[in-house]
Amino acid sequence: MILIIREAVTSDQINQMAEQFGSNFIKLAVDVNREILAGGGELHSDCEQALLEDGSQQVDVWGADWHPESRNVTFESIINMRPQQQNFSMEVQDLALRSRIEKIVRKLLEVI
């Protein structure tokens, strides 16, 4: 189930987003401008689409994963391949951007 998270998540929301892959990880799309995220589903692009339909701009949305058990954020997704934004890899290469993504993920998901 894909949920758009705008404020601190609940345990029930984490469980809903984790249904696809169990407690191992949750695929995310993070809007670094609006400081919200969409999580759950099979593909990062599904989460990305949910944010775009909610009003996010493509240039602001980046893929990441949240690992609930270890509370680790990873930054690898096919949606991150953006030569026009100087990101030539599936992994977010800009350290400042990675920091922004991680800050948003932790603010919204690490509260439980």
Sequence and secondary structure as in RCSB ss.txt:
>XXXX:A:sequence
MILIIREAVTSDQINQMAEQFGSNFIKLAVDVNREILAGGGELHSDCEQALLEDGSQQVDVWGADWHPESRNVTF
ESIINMRPQQQNFSMEVQDLALRSRIEKIVRKLLEVI
>XXXX:A:secstr
  EEE S   HHHHHHHTTTTTTS EEEEEETTTTEEEE SS HHHHHHHHHHTT  GGGEEEEEEETTTTEEE 
B GGG BGGGTB SSB   HHHHHHHHHHHHHHHTT 
